[in-house]
């Protein structure tokens, strides 16, 4: 159900991570295309209901022509794999009850396109417009804009990298601080430093997409705004990984949950890990500052389909359920947040801290460039340490030619995220054995319930017929019924995801061509609830494309318990049918089942062993791969966020978490980064006084 379009044979996708080959699309031979088409038609065949007996005729009663056509149309009949319609419409959407991009967004784009150029300001295209410098412009324009902001720019006649041979950079930019990454960590630090009067340059691997420049098409958004086009997976193919790669990072595409660092986690980090920062008033103050900055509030004017179901099911069963604070206003009823915010009301770093950077006149953002290495030089003392002096980065110029640039800086901040920061440090020659290790993933497993929008022999439909699974605030409710916050602190929280048809279909088990189409036809009225574990298990991330992870037995048991509770919640809320993502594809018609049958089904589905691809496990939160500590033999950075090995090199992302967090990490990332920014300011102040 994706909206991706296969490119012509002359085009290619360049994967910027080193050692990953360029993949040429559209170059299959006729025999290869024939084989691929046969595979696609096996998964999505043409269905004739007459061939499937009375049972499926009953399920298909009162269906409309769009559904009949959806069943009849095979993958190849629909143009897959050759092409899929991208004109903001897909032939299958109507049968799924899906609107495609937000209907309000379509109107917004149309109104903007009809405006006279003189009437437009930079807001329809995002508030960072004036601070974004495209390296695809001519060098003259790039230099002019950078120099206009007070940066020194030069073209070197010769260049020598003291660590290893690197081609001579096309230009060198000088600044006070370079920040690699613009997400919840890098964006905070960049904004604070620029607001304090320092010249700050932000390097971002992703592109800048905001407001009317968004597509809100699932496939296009995954390609443009997610690391690896949203197709990252652990080496054993057990855990699917989602991570942002765009200006604003994860804060641009996350689900707007803004939960403060739990008290039991602060206690563990301050007492068990001897990190006094997390027991301090300074850190509590940092949390308040970032929450105020992001406009965090807990009101909901109209709750969405899935969260209504989670809340009602918990209330029926007497399970605890709370409202989740969000960095969005109470009336923010939007299910497309995972593709960017169409009007800027969700307060990611691209709408807050990076706006400070741009408005200060002291900063600029260079999108679509990849940091190759942190340049550092040995200090002239007996410490054995080196000092960071800048970053080398790669980009494509206006002719599409790959070039190298360099930033010379007084301090360097790496904030690429827990999957990418370790590989940059390794490429830069850092030897700390903890780099890339202790990775935590907040593993997630999911249950589903179907709530039809028509009920024979009943006038009561709940949630009301107009409610759709993909609309409304994505996370507004949470249950901590198995979170164990007051015990070991290691359990699972229950929340709801934002799933559009492509991801929905990827997670659904495939039993047969008919079965997957019947499941997809229920998409818009199927509620998902997931269990997210605070994991003791850990793994390694030496690059986003080389991730290993082992689920701890305790984590598996917590996920199973969470899965049991989600099935009960869905049934208690009134689901007609419930199930999990187990590969067998079993489900239960709740209202037709006896209590004994219900209990047997819940026990069976929630006791399945995880692993060997039996149940899809997902991760949208990665952390801990360059953890903070008080001992260089067990950690990568100190309590100020500075690496043990390289002076003036700070980390500002979730990689510094000492352990898994157990809740949505945005507040914690921003709060730690706020504290790190104060340490960076002190370093810059000390350098100035010297």
GIWOMO-V889181 format. One record per residue. N is the residue number from 1. RES is the residue in three letters. PSI is psi in whole degrees, -180 to 180 (NA if undefined). OMEGA is omega in degrees with one decimal (999 if undefined). Layout:
N_RES_PSI_OMEGA ; N_RES_PSI_OMEGA
This chain:
1_UNK_16_-176.2 ; 2_UNK_166_179.4 ; 3_UNK_24_-178.7 ; 4_UNK_148_179.6 ; 5_UNK_124_178.8 ; 6_UNK_134_-176.0 ; 7_UNK_163_179.4 ; 8_UNK_167_-174.8 ; 9_UNK_-18_-179.7 ; 10_UNK_-8_-176.6 ; 11_UNK_166_179.6 ; 12_UNK_160_173.6 ; 13_UNK_121_179.4 ; 14_UNK_116_176.9 ; 15_UNK_117_-167.4 ; 16_UNK_-17_-179.9 ; 17_UNK_131_-179.8 ; 18_UNK_146_176.6 ; 19_UNK_7_174.6 ; 20_UNK_125_-175.3 ; 21_UNK_152_172.2 ; 22_UNK_135_-178.4 ; 23_UNK_121_177.7 ; 24_UNK_125_-179.9 ; 25_UNK_154_174.9 ; 26_UNK_20_-177.6 ; 27_UNK_21_179.4 ; 28_UNK_145_175.1 ; 29_UNK_169_-179.4 ; 30_UNK_-38_178.2 ; 31_UNK_-40_178.4 ; 32_UNK_-42_179.0 ; 33_UNK_-37_178.1 ; 34_UNK_-41_178.7 ; 35_UNK_-43_179.2 ; 36_UNK_-41_178.3 ; 37_UNK_-42_178.8 ; 38_UNK_-40_177.3 ; 39_UNK_-46_179.9 ; 40_UNK_-41_-179.4 ; 41_UNK_-21_174.4 ; 42_UNK_-42_179.5 ; 43_UNK_-37_-179.9 ; 44_UNK_79_-177.5 ; 45_UNK_172_171.2 ; 46_UNK_126_-175.3 ; 47_UNK_128_172.8 ; 48_UNK_112_-173.3 ; 49_UNK_-31_-179.2 ; 50_UNK_-22_-177.2 ; 51_UNK_-5_-170.0 ; 52_UNK_11_170.8 ; 53_UNK_179_-172.0 ; 54_UNK_-35_-175.9 ; 55_UNK_-49_-177.8 ; 56_UNK_-24_171.8 ; 57_UNK_-40_179.4 ; 58_UNK_-41_178.8 ; 59_UNK_-29_-175.1 ; 60_UNK_8_178.7 ; 61_UNK_143_176.4 ; 62_UNK_21_177.5 ; 63_UNK_157_-177.7 ; 64_UNK_178_-176.3 ; 65_UNK_-34_-178.6 ; 66_UNK_-36_178.6 ; 67_UNK_-43_177.8 ; 68_UNK_-43_179.3 ; 69_UNK_-38_177.9 ; 70_UNK_-44_178.1 ; 71_UNK_-42_-174.6 ; 72_UNK_-31_-172.6 ; 73_UNK_122_175.4 ; 74_UNK_173_179.5 ; 75_UNK_-47_-176.9 ; 76_UNK_-32_176.8 ; 77_UNK_-28_-179.7 ; 78_UNK_2_177.1 ; 79_UNK_6_177.7 ; 80_UNK_135_10.0 ; 81_UNK_5_-174.8 ; 82_UNK_-47_179.6 ; 83_UNK_161_172.6 ; 84_UNK_137_-179.2 ; 85_UNK_127_-179.0 ; 86_UNK_12_-177.9 ; 87_UNK_55_-180.0 ; 88_UNK_24_176.5 ; 89_UNK_151_177.0 ; 90_UNK_134_-176.2 ; 91_UNK_-23_-175.4 ; 92_UNK_-16_-171.5 ; 93_UNK_-42_-176.2 ; 94_UNK_-40_179.7 ; 95_UNK_-26_-178.9 ; 96_UNK_-9_-174.5 ; 97_UNK_28_-174.6 ; 98_UNK_139_-177.0 ; 99_UNK_-13_-169.7 ; 100_UNK_-146_177.3 ; 101_UNK_152_179.1 ; 102_UNK_122_-179.9 ; 103_UNK_-36_177.6 ; 104_UNK_-33_179.7 ; 105_UNK_-38_177.7 ; 106_UNK_-44_178.8 ; 107_UNK_-42_-179.2 ; 108_UNK_-44_-179.9 ; 109_UNK_-40_-179.7 ; 110_UNK_-44_178.9 ; 111_UNK_-41_-179.5 ; 112_UNK_-39_-179.5 ; 113_UNK_-25_179.9 ; 114_UNK_-9_-179.4 ; 115_UNK_144_171.6 ; 116_UNK_141_-176.6 ; 117_UNK_-36_-177.0 ; 118_UNK_-23_-179.0 ; 119_UNK_-21_-174.7 ; 120_UNK_143_167.0 ; 121_UNK_-171_-175.3 ; 122_UNK_-10_-174.4 ; 123_UNK_-41_178.8 ; 124_UNK_-25_-178.1 ; 125_UNK_5_178.8 ; 126_UNK_147_-174.4 ; 127_UNK_-6_-178.4 ; 128_UNK_4_-172.6 ; 129_UNK_-45_-176.1 ; 130_UNK_-18_-178.0 ; 131_UNK_-3_179.7 ; 132_UNK_125_177.6 ; 133_UNK_114_-178.2 ; 134_UNK_127_178.2 ; 135_UNK_2_173.6 ; 136_UNK_-6_172.5 ; 137_UNK_170_176.6 ; 138_UNK_156_-179.9 ; 139_UNK_-34_-179.9 ; 140_UNK_-45_179.9 ; 141_UNK_-43_180.0 ; 142_UNK_-49_-178.9 ; 143_UNK_-43_-178.3 ; 144_UNK_-45_-177.8 ; 145_UNK_-43_179.1 ; 146_UNK_-45_180.0 ; 147_UNK_-32_177.0 ; 148_UNK_-25_177.8 ; 149_UNK_3_175.6 ; 150_UNK_10_177.1 ; 151_UNK_143_173.7 ; 152_UNK_129_-179.1 ; 153_UNK_134_-179.7 ; 154_UNK_160_175.8 ; 155_UNK_113_-175.6 ; 156_UNK_145_174.8 ; 157_UNK_-32_176.5 ; 158_UNK_161_-175.7 ; 159_UNK_137_176.8 ; 160_UNK_122_174.5 ; 161_UNK_122_-174.6 ; 162_UNK_-18_-177.6 ; 163_UNK_-44_179.5 ; 164_UNK_166_-177.3 ; 165_UNK_130_175.8 ; 166_UNK_142_-179.9 ; 167_UNK_153_-178.4 ; 168_UNK_127_-178.3 ; 169_UNK_151_178.3 ; 170_UNK_-32_177.5 ; 171_UNK_163_177.2 ; 172_UNK_129_177.8 ; 173_UNK_134_178.8 ; 174_UNK_137_-179.1 ; 175_UNK_176_176.4 ; 176_UNK_-43_-176.7 ; 177_UNK_137_172.1 ; 178_UNK_133_-179.3 ; 179_UNK_121_180.0 ; 180_UNK_104_-176.2 ; 181_UNK_141_-173.1 ; 182_UNK_19_-176.2 ; 183_UNK_-149_-174.5 ; 184_UNK_-22_176.1 ; 185_UNK_-58_-177.9 ; 186_UNK_-39_179.9 ; 187_UNK_-41_178.8 ; 188_UNK_-51_-176.4 ; 189_UNK_-42_-179.7 ; 190_UNK_-44_-179.3 ; 191_UNK_-42_-179.5 ; 192_UNK_-45_-178.7 ; 193_UNK_-43_-179.4 ; 194_UNK_-40_179.3 ; 195_UNK_-22_178.9 ; 196_UNK_6_173.6 ; 197_UNK_7_-179.4 ; 198_UNK_146_177.5 ; 199_UNK_120_-171.8 ; 200_UNK_130_176.7 ; 201_UNK_127_179.2 ; 202_UNK_126_175.2 ; 203_UNK_125_-177.5 ; 204_UNK_127_-179.8 ; 205_UNK_-36_-177.8 ; 206_UNK_180_-179.8 ; 207_UNK_171_178.7 ; 208_UNK_114_178.4 ; 209_UNK_124_-177.6 ; 210_UNK_145_172.3 ; 211_UNK_-120_-173.8 ; 212_UNK_-8_175.1 ; 213_UNK_-4_175.6 ; 214_UNK_161_174.7 ; 215_UNK_-33_-171.7 ; 216_UNK_21_168.3 ; 217_UNK_133_-171.3 ; 218_UNK_-52_-177.1 ; 219_UNK_-46_179.4 ; 220_UNK_-43_-179.6 ; 221_UNK_-41_178.0 ; 222_UNK_-43_178.3 ; 223_UNK_-43_-170.3 ; 224_UNK_-26_-165.7 ; 225_UNK_1_-177.4 ; 226_UNK_145_176.0 ; 227_UNK_131_-179.4 ; 228_UNK_25_-177.0 ; 229_UNK_27_178.3 ; 230_UNK_14_-175.1 ; 231_UNK_32_178.4 ; 232_UNK_149_-179.0 ; 233_UNK_153_177.9 ; 234_UNK_163_-173.7 ; 235_UNK_-32_179.6 ; 236_UNK_5_177.7 ; 237_UNK_26_-179.5 ; 238_UNK_-32_-173.9 ; 239_UNK_124_174.7 ; 240_UNK_135_-173.3 ; 241_UNK_132_174.7 ; 242_UNK_129_177.8 ; 243_UNK_140_-178.7 ; 244_UNK_149_174.0 ; 245_UNK_79_-177.2 ; 246_UNK_167_176.0 ; 247_UNK_125_-173.2 ; 248_UNK_-13_176.4 ; 249_UNK_-141_-178.7 ; 250_UNK_-27_-179.0 ; 251_UNK_-19_178.0 ; 252_UNK_-33_-172.9 ; 253_UNK_9_-179.3 ; 254_UNK_-176_-168.9 ; 255_UNK_18_168.4 ; 256_UNK_14_174.8 ; 257_UNK_128_-173.5 ; 258_UNK_78_-173.9 ; 259_UNK_129_-178.9 ; 260_UNK_156_178.1 ; 261_UNK_121_-177.5 ; 262_UNK_149_-176.0 ; 263_UNK_-39_-178.2 ; 264_UNK_-27_176.6 ; 265_UNK_-43_177.0 ; 266_UNK_-42_179.4 ; 267_UNK_-44_-180.0 ; 268_UNK_-45_-177.8 ; 269_UNK_-35_-178.1 ; 270_UNK_-35_-175.2 ; 271_UNK_-49_-177.8 ; 272_UNK_-30_-178.6 ; 273_UNK_3_175.4 ; 274_UNK_30_178.1 ; 275_UNK_95_-173.9 ; 276_UNK_-25_-179.9 ; 277_UNK_-43_-171.1 ; 278_UNK_-6_172.3 ; 279_UNK_7_-172.1 ; 280_UNK_158_173.0 ; 281_UNK_-28_178.3 ; 282_UNK_-46_-179.9 ; 283_UNK_-41_177.0 ; 284_UNK_-40_177.8 ; 285_UNK_-37_178.2 ; 286_UNK_-41_178.4 ; 287_UNK_-41_179.1 ; 288_UNK_-41_-179.1 ; 289_UNK_-46_-177.4 ; 290_UNK_-35_177.5 ; 291_UNK_-42_176.8 ; 292_UNK_-43_-178.7 ; 293_UNK_-39_-174.9 ; 294_UNK_5_176.9 ; 295_UNK_40_-174.1 ; 296_UNK_134_177.3 ; 297_UNK_167_-172.8 ; 298_UNK_14_179.2 ; 299_UNK_150_176.8 ; 300_UNK_119_178.7 ; 301_UNK_-40_-178.1 ; 302_UNK_111_-176.1 ; 303_UNK_144_-179.2 ; 304_UNK_167_-174.6 ; 305_UNK_-56_-173.2 ; 306_UNK_-40_-179.0 ; 307_UNK_-32_173.1 ; 308_UNK_-42_-177.4 ; 309_UNK_-44_176.8 ; 310_UNK_-46_-177.2 ; 311_UNK_-46_-177.6 ; 312_UNK_-44_-180.0 ; 313_UNK_-42_177.9 ; 314_UNK_-43_-179.1 ; 315_UNK_-39_179.1 ; 316_UNK_-35_-176.4 ; 317_UNK_-6_-177.6 ; 318_UNK_19_176.9 ; 319_UNK_147_176.4 ; 320_UNK_142_175.9 ; 321_UNK_136_-176.7 ; 322_UNK_159_173.3 ; 323_UNK_135_-176.6 ; 324_UNK_127_173.4 ; 325_UNK_144_-178.3 ; 326_UNK_151_173.0 ; 327_UNK_53_179.0 ; 328_UNK_154_-178.1 ; 329_UNK_165_-175.1 ; 330_UNK_-29_-178.7 ; 331_UNK_12_-177.5 ; 332_UNK_88_-177.5 ; 333_UNK_85_-173.0 ; 334_UNK_132_178.6 ; 335_UNK_9_-175.2 ; 336_UNK_16_-175.4 ; 337_UNK_-25_179.6 ; 338_UNK_-3_178.1 ; 339_UNK_16_-177.6 ; 340_UNK_166_-178.0 ; 341_UNK_120_-172.0 ; 342_UNK_-23_-176.3 ; 343_UNK_5_176.2 ; 344_UNK_10_-178.1 ; 345_UNK_-24_170.7 ; 346_UNK_123_-169.9 ; 347_UNK_75_171.7 ; 348_UNK_179_-178.8 ; 349_UNK_-26_179.1 ; 350_UNK_-9_177.7 ; 351_UNK_1_-174.5 ; 352_UNK_-87_-173.7 ; 353_UNK_-40_179.3 ; 354_UNK_-25_172.7 ; 355_UNK_-39_175.4 ; 356_UNK_-44_179.6 ; 357_UNK_-47_-177.4 ; 358_UNK_-45_-177.5 ; 359_UNK_-26_-179.4 ; 360_UNK_-22_-175.2 ; 361_UNK_8_-176.7 ; 362_UNK_5_-174.2 ; 363_UNK_162_176.1 ; 364_UNK_156_179.6 ; 365_UNK_126_176.1 ; 366_UNK_102_179.1 ; 367_UNK_167_175.4 ; 368_UNK_43_172.7 ; 369_UNK_143_-175.5 ; 370_UNK_126_176.4 ; 371_UNK_127_179.8 ; 372_UNK_-43_178.2 ; 373_UNK_154_170.4 ; 374_UNK_125_178.6 ; 375_UNK_127_178.0 ; 376_UNK_150_-176.1 ; 377_UNK_147_178.8 ; 378_UNK_138_177.8 ; 379_UNK_151_179.1 ; 380_UNK_58_175.4 ; 381_UNK_-170_-176.7 ; 382_UNK_15_-176.2 ; 383_UNK_-23_-176.0 ; 384_UNK_0_-179.3 ; 385_UNK_164_173.8 ; 386_UNK_172_-178.3 ; 387_UNK_134_178.3 ; 388_UNK_133_179.9 ; 389_UNK_0_177.7 ; 390_UNK_-166_-176.0 ; 391_UNK_136_170.0 ; 392_UNK_138_-177.8 ; 393_UNK_158_-179.8 ; 394_UNK_149_177.7 ; 395_UNK_166_173.6 ; 396_UNK_129_-178.6 ; 397_UNK_-173_-174.4 ; 398_UNK_-18_176.3 ; 399_UNK_3_-177.8 ; 400_UNK_13_-179.4 ; 401_UNK_134_179.2 ; 402_UNK_129_178.1 ; 403_UNK_166_178.8 ; 404_UNK_137_171.8 ; 405_UNK_163_177.4 ; 406_UNK_141_173.5 ; 407_UNK_125_172.3 ; 408_UNK_127_-174.4 ; 409_UNK_160_176.7 ; 410_UNK_-34_174.7 ; 411_UNK_154_-179.9 ; 412_UNK_133_178.4 ; 413_UNK_124_176.9 ; 414_UNK_124_-177.2 ; 415_UNK_57_-175.2 ; 416_UNK_-3_-176.2 ; 417_UNK_161_-172.4 ; 418_UNK_-19_178.5 ; 419_UNK_-27_-173.0 ; 420_UNK_-27_179.9 ; 421_UNK_-44_-179.1 ; 422_UNK_-41_-177.5 ; 423_UNK_-35_177.0 ; 424_UNK_-42_178.2 ; 425_UNK_-42_178.7 ; 426_UNK_-45_178.8 ; 427_UNK_-25_-178.0 ; 428_UNK_0_175.4 ; 429_UNK_7_177.2 ; 430_UNK_141_-171.7 ; 431_UNK_-5_-176.8 ; 432_UNK_122_-175.3 ; 433_UNK_-12_179.2 ; 434_UNK_-13_-179.4 ; 435_UNK_124_178.4 ; 436_UNK_-10_-178.3 ; 437_UNK_176_178.6 ; 438_UNK_31_179.7 ; 439_UNK_130_174.7 ; 440_UNK_149_-170.4 ; 441_UNK_-3_-173.3 ; 442_UNK_63_-176.7 ; 443_UNK_144_-174.4 ; 444_UNK_136_168.6 ; 445_UNK_155_-165.7 ; 446_UNK_144_169.1 ; 447_UNK_159_-177.5 ; 448_UNK_157_175.5 ; 449_UNK_140_-178.4 ; 450_UNK_128_-179.4 ; 451_UNK_91_-175.0 ; 452_UNK_153_179.5 ; 453_UNK_13_171.4 ; 454_UNK_138_-177.2 ; 455_UNK_105_176.6 ; 456_UNK_142_177.7 ; 457_UNK_18_179.1 ; 458_UNK_140_176.8 ; 459_UNK_-6_-175.4 ; 460_UNK_118_175.7 ; 461_UNK_125_178.7 ; 462_UNK_136_-16.1 ; 463_UNK_154_-173.4 ; 464_UNK_156_-169.7 ; 465_UNK_-29_-177.7 ; 466_UNK_-13_-178.3 ; 467_UNK_136_178.5 ; 468_UNK_148_-175.5 ; 469_UNK_-27_-173.4 ; 470_UNK_2_-178.2 ; 471_UNK_158_176.3 ; 472_UNK_171_177.3 ; 473_UNK_131_-172.3 ; 474_UNK_-45_176.3 ; 475_UNK_108_175.4 ; 476_UNK_-9_180.0 ; 477_UNK_150_176.8 ; 478_UNK_141_172.6 ; 479_UNK_134_178.3 ; 480_UNK_30_-175.4 ; 481_UNK_-29_177.4 ; 482_UNK_24_-176.2 ; 483_UNK_-27_177.8 ; 484_UNK_35_-179.4 ; 485_UNK_-34_-175.7 ; 486_UNK_-2_177.8 ; 487_UNK_-115_-178.6 ; 488_UNK_-19_-175.5 ; 489_UNK_-1_179.6 ; 490_UNK_111_178.9 ; 491_UNK_-144_-179.9 ; 492_UNK_141_172.2 ; 493_UNK_156_-179.3 ; 494_UNK_125_-179.9 ; 495_UNK_-177_179.7 ; 496_UNK_146_-179.2 ; 497_UNK_170_170.8 ; 498_UNK_107_-177.2 ; 499_UNK_123_171.9 ; 500_UNK_172_-166.4 ; 501_UNK_-38_-178.1 ; 502_UNK_-50_179.5 ; 503_UNK_-37_177.1 ; 504_UNK_-48_-177.8 ; 505_UNK_-33_179.9 ; 506_UNK_-31_-178.0 ; 507_UNK_-25_-180.0 ; 508_UNK_138_175.8 ; 509_UNK_145_176.6 ; 510_UNK_116_178.6 ; 511_UNK_-41_177.9 ; 512_UNK_168_178.9 ; 513_UNK_-40_178.3 ; 514_UNK_-45_-176.7 ; 515_UNK_-46_-177.4 ; 516_UNK_-34_178.7 ; 517_UNK_-36_176.7 ; 518_UNK_-40_177.4 ; 519_UNK_-44_-179.2 ; 520_UNK_-33_-179.8 ; 521_UNK_-19_178.9 ; 522_UNK_6_-172.6 ; 523_UNK_-52_-169.6 ; 524_UNK_-9_177.3 ; 525_UNK_21_175.7 ; 526_UNK_123_179.3 ; 527_UNK_136_174.9 ; 528_UNK_137_170.1 ; 529_UNK_135_-178.8 ; 530_UNK_155_171.0 ; 531_UNK_127_-179.2 ; 532_UNK_120_-176.2 ; 533_UNK_140_165.3 ; 534_UNK_103_-165.7 ; 535_UNK_134_169.2 ; 536_UNK_-31_177.4 ; 537_UNK_157_-177.7 ; 538_UNK_174_-179.5 ; 539_UNK_-160_-178.4 ; 540_UNK_144_177.1 ; 541_UNK_94_177.7 ; 542_UNK_-8_167.6 ; 543_UNK_162_178.5 ; 544_UNK_-20_-176.5 ; 545_UNK_10_178.4 ; 546_UNK_77_-176.3 ; 547_UNK_128_173.7 ; 548_UNK_152_-176.4 ; 549_UNK_139_176.9 ; 550_UNK_123_179.1 ; 551_UNK_125_178.1 ; 552_UNK_150_-179.1 ; 553_UNK_-38_178.0 ; 554_UNK_-42_178.9 ; 555_UNK_-42_179.5 ; 556_UNK_-43_179.3 ; 557_UNK_-38_177.8 ; 558_UNK_-39_177.9 ; 559_UNK_-39_177.6 ; 560_UNK_-43_178.4 ; 561_UNK_-40_177.0 ; 562_UNK_-39_179.5 ; 563_UNK_-40_177.1 ; 564_UNK_-45_-178.5 ; 565_UNK_-38_-179.1 ; 566_UNK_-39_177.8 ; 567_UNK_-42_179.0 ; 568_UNK_-40_-179.9 ; 569_UNK_-46_-179.5 ; 570_UNK_-43_179.2 ; 571_UNK_-43_-179.0 ; 572_UNK_-29_179.5 ; 573_UNK_-10_175.7 ; 574_UNK_18_179.9 ; 575_UNK_140_175.4 ; 576_UNK_-34_-177.0 ; 577_UNK_142_178.9 ; 578_UNK_160_177.5 ; 579_UNK_179_175.8 ; 580_UNK_-172_179.5 ; 581_UNK_15_178.6 ; 582_UNK_143_-173.2 ; 583_UNK_-22_178.9 ; 584_UNK_-20_175.8 ; 585_UNK_28_-179.2 ; 586_UNK_150_175.0 ; 587_UNK_167_-178.8 ; 588_UNK_129_171.5 ; 589_UNK_100_-168.4 ; 590_UNK_-45_-173.2 ; 591_UNK_-10_177.0 ; 592_UNK_-6_-174.5 ; 593_UNK_148_172.5 ; 594_UNK_167_178.3 ; 595_UNK_-40_179.5 ; 596_UNK_-43_179.3 ; 597_UNK_-40_179.1 ; 598_UNK_-49_-178.7 ; 599_UNK_-39_179.1 ; 600_UNK_-40_179.8 ; 601_UNK_-47_-179.4 ; 602_UNK_-45_179.7 ; 603_UNK_-42_-179.1 ; 604_UNK_-47_-175.2 ; 605_UNK_-31_-176.5 ; 606_UNK_0_179.1 ; 607_UNK_5_-180.0 ; 608_UNK_132_177.1 ; 609_UNK_142_-179.9 ; 610_UNK_139_-174.5 ; 611_UNK_167_-176.8 ; 612_UNK_32_173.6 ; 613_UNK_27_179.9 ; 614_UNK_-35_-179.2 ; 615_UNK_129_177.0 ; 616_UNK_132_174.9 ; 617_UNK_134_-177.0 ; 618_UNK_160_175.9 ; 619_UNK_124_172.8 ; 620_UNK_-2_179.2 ; 621_UNK_119_175.7 ; 622_UNK_140_-173.8 ; 623_UNK_162_167.7 ; 624_UNK_1_-172.5 ; 625_UNK_-7_173.0 ; 626_UNK_61_-162.9 ; 627_UNK_156_177.9 ; 628_UNK_146_177.9 ; 629_UNK_-173_-179.7 ; 630_UNK_1_-176.0 ; 631_UNK_121_-179.2 ; 632_UNK_-14_178.2 ; 633_UNK_-14_-178.8 ; 634_UNK_2_-176.9 ; 635_UNK_172_-176.9 ; 636_UNK_-35_179.6 ; 637_UNK_158_175.6 ; 638_UNK_-175_-175.0 ; 639_UNK_-12_176.0 ; 640_UNK_-2_-179.6 ; 641_UNK_5_-177.9 ; 642_UNK_138_179.9 ; 643_UNK_147_179.4 ; 644_UNK_-32_-172.8 ; 645_UNK_-40_-170.9 ; 646_UNK_119_178.6 ; 647_UNK_141_178.6 ; 648_UNK_8_175.8 ; 649_UNK_114_-177.2 ; 650_UNK_152_173.8 ; 651_UNK_141_-176.3 ; 652_UNK_64_177.6 ; 653_UNK_-172_-176.2 ; 654_UNK_-10_178.8 ; 655_UNK_-21_-176.6 ; 656_UNK_-5_-179.9 ; 657_UNK_132_178.4 ; 658_UNK_-33_178.9 ; 659_UNK_-179_168.9 ; 660_UNK_154_-174.7 ; 661_UNK_-48_178.6 ; 662_UNK_-9_175.4 ; 663_UNK_173_178.2 ; 664_UNK_131_-163.8 ; 665_UNK_1_-169.9 ; 666_UNK_-44_180.0 ; 667_UNK_-44_-176.6 ; 668_UNK_-42_176.8 ; 669_UNK_-48_-176.9 ; 670_UNK_-38_-178.2 ; 671_UNK_-45_176.6 ; 672_UNK_-41_-178.9 ; 673_UNK_-36_175.4 ; 674_UNK_-45_179.7 ; 675_UNK_-41_178.0 ; 676_UNK_-39_179.3 ; 677_UNK_-36_178.5 ; 678_UNK_-36_177.2 ; 679_UNK_-40_178.4 ; 680_UNK_-42_178.1 ; 681_UNK_-39_179.6 ; 682_UNK_-40_177.9 ; 683_UNK_-45_179.6 ; 684_UNK_-38_177.9 ; 685_UNK_-43_179.8 ; 686_UNK_-39_179.4 ; 687_UNK_-38_-179.5 ; 688_UNK_-39_-178.9 ; 689_UNK_-25_177.5 ; 690_UNK_NA_999
